[in-house]
Amino acid sequence: MAEQPANSAPPPAETPAAAPPATGGEGGTISKKAAKKAEAKAKKEAEKARRAAEQAAAAAASASAAQAEDLAKDNYGQETHETKLSADAMEINLKTLGDEHVGKKVELRAWLQNARMQGSKMAFVELREEGNWAIQGVVAASPEGTPVSRQMVKWVGAINPESFVVVEATVQKPLEPVKACRVSNYELHITKCFVHAAAPTVLGMTLAAANRPVANFSDEEVPVEQGVEKLSLASAGDATGIPAASMLTHLDNIVMHKRSAVQQAIADIRSEMKELYRSYLRSHGFKEFEPPCLIGAASEGGANVFRLPYFEKEAYLAQSPQFYKQIEIAGGRKRVFSVGPVFRAENSNTPRHMTEFTGLDMEMEIKKDYREVLDVLEGVLLHMFRNIKERCADEIALVRSVYPSEEFLLPEPGQEVRLTFAEGQKLLREEGPEEFRNVSDDEDMSTPQEKALGALIRKKYNTDFYVLDKFPESARPFYAKEDPTNRKVTNAYDLFMRGQEICSGGQRINDPVELEARIRTKGIDPASPGIKEYVDIFRQAGVPAHGGGGIGLDRVVAFYLNLPSIHLAAFFPRTPKRLLP
């Protein structure tokens, strides 16, 4: 065979030969059927080889693309000490974002509360600071050589919700307001995104569930740890369909509980209430002091006290700063107040009780009449209620969007409602529900009776805030001064919100002989530890007539907002069944 020229094309690949002539037996021809079968098999194998070659080529191309350099690789990922943001990026706060920031490069540190992909080249995220201050962020892949790649978009879209991130972006105005975010007239076009602290893939409670109302504990006897995991939409208060978590779930997932906008709004209202209390009393000549929490004897001679070992002795957690307020007055102060924890060892598992709460206490000299003290207590609470509406209007509206309630009604200035205890009981007997008409002037009211009276007063006087004065002697502690004209009652009072007591107070006995006699009538030994030291205070020097009161801050907040549980108004509620976190 002649050699093929070097520059000639190679011979074509052999193609499957045509089926040989059919033969029969040795040297004979095969059947046409067998020939067709062989031809079909050959074609099938050729097609299979072609497909395999195509798949191999596609896989190689994909691997090549995956290995291609990501030009945005330094603009996203886990935040490290090598992470760099632009030096000219301005740190912003979403509360103060304005038109002056449009077109500017900014830096924001926030929680990523939601992320969603829009195709393979774009992702939308919601970034949140404290409360419900959230803004939409846009991550869009750009042509090669620009800061955002497809890989970056895919990575940002996969960040776990509630991770804390740091972003660099340009502030722009969206085509339409972003209704899902509080900052609706601006959006961030993100060019850098780093995860500072990643959230787990699955949260114990989502932010959406944390922002829903907990079980509505309307019954006093329903244990606070009990709750339904899913409420009916009617009782839940909206139609989102998102299951409502129980109080137990909220407190077991305290971080997400506190991240909710509604809980942060409640906390802000609480803090502002406390500040209003302080500012009012300071403006009226009161000095703040700090009573101890650890004491050497059960205060007020009560049994509901926490005992604990104290070196070689036994100590107690203070049930009240009562004695220490009076020591301050005896020590030369004319007006004092305190803000601090109070402890009650009461095994009460209801939405109205806690074993630790914050007390707002005050004490002052009485010049002519014990009602001087009542004037101050009534004044400070009205100051708190009237000013909180303006200072926390947005927060109150947010809370009411989750926990709907009627407006808290206040009396007009100069028309404050003050009834004696006996007058309140008479009103209840004459106009109250049948089951509460058997009340006595000599016994304190039960919680249902208080609520029934509150409803009557709201209807009759158009107020949710009122005072009951001249409580019966049997319903007051040993240091309460009796009315000199009627020994069956005391110069003592309670202040109420929505038919529930939030403040007790009155005139104290400042004469040691009278005090000792009254202690005996209560069945307490004046020489017992703690009591003797208390009486001795009034023997050391002359102490002016004085009185005061104690306000439960947690109840004030909860009742003002009409929350289903007082525990929602506390930062870290303590109950007989809960000591954590």
C-alpha positions in Angstrom: 0.0 0.0 0.0 1.4 3.4 -0.9 2.3 5.7 2.0 -0.2 8.5 2.7 1.3 12.0 2.1 2.3 13.8 5.3 0.0 16.7 4.7 -3.0 14.7 3.6 -6.1 14.2 5.8 -6.2 11.0 7.9 -8.5 8.3 6.6 -12.0 8.6 7.8 -12.9 6.5 10.8 -14.4 3.3 10.0 -18.1 3.2 10.1 -20.1 0.2 11.1 -20.0 -2.2 8.1 -23.2 -3.0 6.4 -24.7 -6.2 7.6 -23.1 -9.2 5.8 -25.3 -11.2 3.5 -27.5 -13.6 5.3 -26.1 -17.0 5.4 -27.4 -20.2 6.8 -25.2 -22.7 8.6 -21.5 -22.9 7.8 -20.8 -20.5 4.9 -24.5 -19.7 4.7 -26.1 -16.2 4.9 -27.7 -14.8 8.2 -31.3 -13.6 8.4 -32.3 -10.0 7.7 -33.8 -9.8 11.2 -30.4 -10.5 12.9 -28.8 -7.9 10.6 -31.2 -5.2 11.6 -30.7 -6.0 15.3 -27.0 -5.7 15.0 -27.2 -2.4 13.2 -29.6 -0.9 15.9 -27.2 -2.0 18.7 -24.3 -0.3 17.0 -26.3 3.0 16.6 -27.3 2.9 20.3 -23.8 2.5 21.5 -22.6 5.4 19.3 -25.4 7.6 20.7 -24.4 6.6 24.2 -20.8 7.5 23.6 -21.8 10.9 22.2 -23.9 11.8 25.2 -21.1 10.8 27.6 -18.8 13.1 25.7 -21.2 16.0 26.0 -21.7 15.5 29.7 -18.0 15.3 30.3 -17.5 18.5 28.3 -20.3 20.2 30.4 -18.8 19.1 33.6 -15.4 20.4 32.6 -16.9 23.7 31.6 -18.7 23.9 35.0 -15.6 23.1 36.9 -13.7 25.7 34.9 -16.4 28.3 35.7 -16.4 27.4 39.4 -12.6 27.8 39.5 -12.8 31.1 37.7 -11.7 34.0 39.8 -14.5 35.7 41.9 -13.7 39.4 41.5 -15.9 40.2 44.6 -14.3 37.6 46.9 -12.9 40.3 49.2 -16.3 42.0 49.6 -18.2 39.3 51.5 -17.8 36.5 53.9 -17.1 36.0 57.6 -15.9 39.2 59.3 -12.2 38.9 60.4 -9.5 41.2 61.4 -8.6 41.5 57.7 -12.1 42.7 56.7 -11.9 46.2 55.2 -14.6 48.7 54.6 -14.0 51.9 52.7 -12.4 54.7 54.7 -15.0 57.2 53.4 -18.0 55.1 54.3 -20.2 57.0 56.8 -21.6 55.2 59.9 -25.3 55.6 60.0 -28.3 55.0 62.3 -31.6 54.1 60.7 -33.5 56.5 63.0 -31.7 59.5 61.6 -31.4 58.4 57.9 -32.5 61.3 55.6 -32.3 62.8 52.1 -28.8 64.1 52.9 -27.5 60.5 52.8 -28.9 59.7 49.4 -26.0 58.8 47.0 -23.6 58.6 49.9 -21.5 55.5 50.8 -22.5 54.3 54.3 -21.7 51.6 56.8 -24.4 49.8 58.8 -24.1 47.2 61.6 -27.4 45.4 62.0 -29.3 42.1 62.3 -30.3 40.5 59.0 -34.0 39.6 59.7 -34.9 38.3 56.2 -33.2 37.4 52.9 -34.7 36.2 49.6 -33.2 35.6 46.2 -34.7 37.2 43.0 -33.3 35.0 40.3 -29.5 34.3 40.2 -28.3 37.9 40.0 -30.2 39.7 42.7 -31.1 39.3 46.4 -33.2 41.4 48.8 -32.5 41.6 52.5 -34.1 43.3 55.5 -31.6 44.8 58.0 -32.8 45.8 61.5 -31.4 47.9 64.3 -33.0 48.2 67.7 -36.8 47.9 67.9 -38.5 47.8 64.5 -36.1 50.1 62.7 -35.5 48.1 59.5 -34.5 49.0 55.9 -34.4 47.0 52.7 -31.1 46.2 51.2 -30.4 45.2 47.5 -27.5 43.0 46.3 -27.3 42.9 42.5 -24.6 41.2 40.4 -22.8 43.7 38.1 -20.6 43.2 35.0 -17.2 41.9 35.5 -14.8 44.1 37.4 -17.5 45.5 39.7 -17.9 44.9 43.5 -20.8 42.4 43.4 -20.6 39.0 41.7 -23.1 36.2 41.3 -21.3 34.2 43.9 -21.7 37.1 46.4 -25.4 37.4 45.6 -25.9 33.7 46.2 -24.0 33.9 49.5 -25.8 36.9 50.8 -29.2 35.3 50.0 -28.3 32.3 52.0 -27.3 34.1 55.3 -29.3 32.7 58.2 -32.0 35.1 59.6 -31.0 36.9 62.8 -27.3 36.9 62.0 -25.5 40.1 62.8 -23.9 41.6 59.7 -21.8 44.6 58.7 -22.6 46.1 55.3 -21.3 48.8 53.1 -23.8 50.3 50.7 -25.0 53.4 48.9 -28.2 55.0 50.0 -30.8 55.3 47.3 -34.5 56.0 47.0 -36.7 53.0 45.9 -39.1 53.3 43.0 -41.9 52.8 45.5 -41.9 52.9 49.3 -41.0 49.6 50.9 -44.0 48.9 53.0 -42.4 45.9 54.8 -39.8 48.1 56.5 -40.2 51.1 58.9 -37.6 53.0 56.9 -39.7 52.9 53.7 -38.4 55.8 51.7 -34.8 54.7 51.4 -32.9 51.5 50.5 -29.3 50.3 50.6 -27.5 49.1 47.5 -25.1 46.8 49.1 -21.5 46.4 47.8 -19.9 44.7 50.8 -21.4 42.3 53.4 -19.7 40.5 56.2 -21.2 38.2 58.8 -20.0 39.3 62.3 -22.0 36.6 64.2 -23.9 33.9 62.5 -27.3 32.7 63.7 -28.2 29.0 63.8 -30.0 27.5 60.9 -33.0 26.8 63.0 -34.2 29.2 65.7 -36.0 28.1 68.8 -38.5 30.9 68.2 -38.7 33.0 65.1 -38.9 36.8 65.2 -42.3 36.7 63.7 -43.6 34.5 66.5 -41.8 36.7 69.1 -43.8 39.7 67.8 -47.1 37.9 68.1 -49.1 38.1 71.3 -48.6 35.4 74.0 -51.5 33.5 75.5 -54.0 35.9 76.9 -54.1 35.1 80.6 -57.4 36.6 81.6 -58.0 34.2 84.5 -56.2 35.0 87.8 -55.8 31.3 88.5 -54.2 30.3 85.2 -50.6 29.4 86.0 -48.2 31.7 84.2 -46.0 28.8 82.8 -49.1 27.3 81.1 -50.0 28.5 77.7 -51.2 27.4 74.3 -48.7 27.0 71.5 -51.3 28.1 68.9 -54.1 30.5 69.6 -57.3 31.0 67.6 -57.0 34.0 65.3 -59.8 35.8 67.2 -58.0 35.6 70.5 -54.6 36.2 68.9 -55.6 39.6 67.6 -54.6 39.4 63.9 -55.0 37.2 60.9 -51.3 36.4 60.0 -51.8 32.8 60.7 -48.4 32.7 62.5 -48.6 30.4 65.5 -48.4 32.3 68.8 -45.8 31.0 71.3 -46.6 30.4 74.9 -45.1 32.4 77.8 -42.9 29.4 78.5 -41.6 29.4 75.0 -40.9 33.1 75.1 -38.9 32.9 78.3 -37.0 29.8 77.2 -36.0 31.7 74.1 -35.2 35.0 75.9 -32.9 36.4 73.2 -35.6 36.2 70.5 -38.2 37.4 73.0 -36.2 40.5 73.7 -35.4 41.1 70.0 -39.1 41.5 69.2 -40.2 45.1 68.5 -43.1 44.8 70.9 -40.9 43.8 73.9 -38.4 46.5 73.2 -41.3 49.0 73.0 -42.5 47.8 76.4 -39.0 48.1 77.8 -38.7 51.7 76.5 -42.0 52.7 78.0 -41.0 51.2 81.3 -37.7 53.1 81.4 -39.4 56.3 80.5 -42.0 55.8 83.3 -39.2 55.4 85.8 -37.5 58.5 84.5 -40.8 60.5 84.8 -41.1 59.3 88.4 -37.6 60.4 89.3 -37.8 63.8 87.6 -41.2 64.7 89.2 -40.0 63.9 92.8 -36.7 65.6 92.3 -38.6 68.7 91.1 -40.6 68.6 94.3 -37.6 68.5 96.7 -37.1 64.7 97.1 -33.7 63.2 97.5 -32.9 59.7 96.2 -31.4 57.0 98.5 -30.5 53.3 98.2 -32.0 50.9 100.7 -30.3 47.5 101.2 -31.6 44.2 99.7 -29.9 42.1 102.3 -31.4 42.5 105.8 -30.9 40.9 109.2 -34.6 40.3 110.1 -37.8 39.8 108.2 -39.1 43.2 107.3 -42.6 44.0 108.5 -42.7 40.8 110.5 -44.1 38.9 107.5 -43.7 35.2 106.7 -43.4 35.6 103.0 -39.7 36.3 103.0 -36.7 34.7 101.4 -34.2 33.3 103.8 -30.5 32.6 102.9 -27.3 31.7 104.7 -25.1 34.7 105.5 -21.7 33.6 106.9 -22.6 32.2 110.3 -26.0 33.9 110.4 -29.3 33.9 108.5 -30.2 36.8 106.2 -33.3 37.8 104.4 -34.2 39.5 101.1 -36.0 42.8 101.8 -39.8 42.6 101.3 -39.9 46.4 101.3 -37.7 49.4 101.8 -40.3 50.7 104.3 -38.1 50.8 107.5 -35.2 52.4 105.6 -37.3 55.2 104.2 -38.4 56.0 107.7 -34.8 55.8 109.0 -33.9 58.4 106.3 -36.7 60.7 107.6 -35.5 60.1 111.2 -32.0 60.9 110.0 -32.8 64.4 109.0 -34.3 64.2 105.5 -37.7 65.7 104.8 -38.4 64.0 101.5 -36.8 60.8 100.1 -37.4 58.3 97.4 -35.9 55.0 96.1 -36.0 52.8 93.0 -35.0 49.2 93.5 -35.8 45.5 93.7 -38.4 44.1 96.2 -38.7 40.4 97.1 -41.8 38.5 98.1 -41.7 34.7 98.8 -45.4 34.2 97.8 -46.2 31.0 95.9 -48.5 32.8 93.6 -48.4 31.5 90.0 -50.6 34.1 88.3 -50.1 36.8 85.7 -50.3 39.5 88.4 -47.5 38.2 90.7 -43.7 37.9 90.7 -41.3 37.0 93.4 -39.1 40.0 92.5 -40.3 43.3 91.2 -39.2 46.9 91.0 -40.5 49.2 93.7 -40.9 53.0 93.4 -40.9 54.1 97.0 -41.2 57.6 98.6 -41.5 59.0 102.1 -42.0 62.6 103.3 -42.6 64.8 106.3 -46.3 65.6 107.0 -46.8 69.2 108.0 -50.5 69.4 108.7 -52.5 66.5 107.1 -51.6 63.0 105.9 -53.3 63.8 102.6 -50.2 65.9 101.7 -48.6 62.5 100.9 -51.5 61.4 98.9 -51.3 64.6 96.9 -47.7 63.8 95.9 -48.4 60.1 95.1 -51.4 61.1 93.0 -49.4 63.9 91.4 -46.4 61.7 90.4 -48.6 59.0 88.8 -50.7 61.5 86.9 -47.4 63.1 85.7 -46.2 59.7 84.5 -49.5 58.9 82.7 -49.9 62.3 81.0 -46.4 62.6 79.8 -45.8 59.0 78.7 -48.5 59.5 76.0 -46.3 62.1 74.3 -42.9 60.7 75.0 -43.7 57.2 73.9 -46.5 57.7 71.4 -44.9 55.4 68.8 -44.1 52.7 71.3 -47.6 52.7 72.8 -49.1 52.4 69.3 -46.8 49.5 68.5 -47.8 47.7 71.7 -51.5 48.2 71.1 -51.1 46.8 67.6 -50.1 43.5 69.2 -52.1 43.8 72.4 -55.2 45.8 71.6 -56.6 47.8 74.5 -58.8 50.8 75.3 -57.3 54.1 76.0 -56.3 54.6 79.6 -58.7 57.2 80.9 -57.6 59.9 83.2 -59.6 62.4 85.3 -59.6 66.0 84.3 -57.3 68.2 86.4 -59.0 69.1 89.6 -61.6 66.3 89.2 -59.5 63.4 90.6 -61.6 60.6 92.1 -61.0 59.9 95.8 -63.4 57.7 97.7 -63.2 56.3 101.1 -62.9 52.5 101.4 -66.5 52.5 102.8 -67.8 54.5 99.9 -66.2 52.1 97.5 -67.8 49.2 99.2 -71.2 50.9 99.3 -71.0 51.5 95.5 -70.1 47.9 95.0 -73.0 46.7 97.1 -75.5 49.0 95.4 -74.4 48.8 91.8 -72.0 45.9 91.4 -72.5 42.4 90.1 -74.7 40.3 92.4 -71.8 38.0 93.4 -69.8 41.0 94.8 -72.5 42.7 96.7 -71.7 41.0 100.0 -68.5 43.1 100.7 -67.7 44.3 104.2 -66.4 47.7 105.3 -64.0 45.9 107.7 -62.2 43.5 105.3 -60.0 44.1 102.3 -61.3 43.4 98.9 -60.4 40.4 96.7 -59.0 40.9 93.2 -62.3 40.2 91.5 -64.0 42.7 93.8 -61.4 45.3 93.0 -61.9 44.8 89.3 -65.7 45.0 89.6 -65.4 48.3 91.5 -62.9 49.6 88.9 -65.5 48.9 86.1 -68.2 50.8 88.1 -65.9 53.8 88.7 -64.9 53.9 85.0 -68.5 54.0 84.0 -69.6 56.5 86.7 -66.6 58.8 86.7 -65.0 58.2 83.3 -61.5 57.4 84.7 -59.3 54.3 85.1 -57.2 56.0 87.8 -58.6 56.6 91.3 -57.9 56.5 95.1 -59.5 54.6 97.9 -58.8 56.2 101.3 -59.3 55.2 105.0 -58.6 51.5 104.7 -59.8 49.4 107.6 -57.4 48.8 110.5 -57.5 45.1 109.9 -56.2 45.4 106.4 -53.1 47.5 107.2 -49.7 46.7 108.8 -48.7 47.6 112.4 -47.0 50.9 111.4 -50.1 52.4 109.8 -51.5 55.2 112.0 -55.1 54.9 113.0 -57.6 57.7 112.3 -57.8 59.5 115.7 -61.6 60.0 115.2 -62.3 56.4 114.2 -60.0 53.7 115.3 -61.6 51.2 113.0 -59.9 52.8 110.0 -56.4 54.1 109.2 -54.9 57.2 107.5 -54.0 54.8 104.7 -54.9 54.5 101.0 -54.5 52.5 97.8 -54.2 53.9 94.3 -55.8 51.9 91.4 -55.4 51.5 87.7 -58.1 49.7 85.7 -59.5 48.3 88.9 -56.2 46.9 90.2 -54.0 48.2 93.0 -50.7 49.6 92.1 -49.7 51.7 95.1 -50.3 51.4 98.9 -49.4 54.1 101.4 -50.4 56.2 104.3 -49.3 57.9 107.5 -46.8 56.1 109.8 -46.8 56.0 113.6 -43.9 58.2 114.7 -44.3 57.8 118.5 -42.5 54.7 120.0 -45.1 54.1 122.7 -48.0 54.2 120.3 -46.1 52.1 117.9 -45.2 49.4 120.4 -48.9 49.2 121.5 -50.0 48.8 117.9 -47.4 46.1 117.3 -48.9 44.1 120.2 -52.4 44.4 118.8 -51.1 42.7 115.7 -49.9 39.7 117.7 -46.2 40.6 117.2 -43.7 40.8 120.0 -42.1 44.3 120.1 -38.9 42.7 121.4 -38.5 40.3 118.4 -35.5 40.7 116.1 -35.9 43.4 113.6 -39.0 44.9 115.2 -37.1 46.0 118.3 -34.5 47.8 116.2 -37.3 49.4 114.2 -39.0 50.8 117.3 -35.7 52.0 118.7 -35.3 54.3 115.7 -38.0 56.5 117.2 -36.4 56.4 120.7 -33.1 57.7 119.5 -34.4 61.2 118.6 -37.6 63.0 117.8 -39.0 62.0 114.4 -41.6 64.2 112.7 -44.9 63.0 111.5 -44.4 61.4 108.1 -45.9 59.1 105.5 -45.3 57.6 102.1 -46.1 54.9 99.6 -44.8 52.1 97.4 -45.6 51.8 93.7 -45.0 48.6 91.7 -43.4 49.7 88.5 -44.1 46.4 86.7 -47.8 46.7 87.5 -48.0 50.3 86.4 -46.5 49.4 83.0 -48.6 46.3 82.5 -51.9 47.9 83.6 -51.4 51.1 81.6 -50.8 49.0 78.5 -53.4 46.4 79.6 -51.0 43.5 79.0 -52.2 40.0 79.6 -49.4 39.3 82.0 -47.2 41.4 84.3 -44.2 39.3 83.2 -44.2 41.0 79.8 -43.4 44.3 81.6 -40.4 42.8 83.4 -36.9 42.5 81.9 -36.3 39.1 83.5 -39.4 37.9 85.3 -39.0 35.8 88.5 -41.8 33.5 89.6 -42.0 30.5 92.0 -41.2 28.3 88.9 -38.6 30.4 87.1 -35.1 31.5 88.2 -33.5 31.5 84.7 -32.2 33.2 82.7 
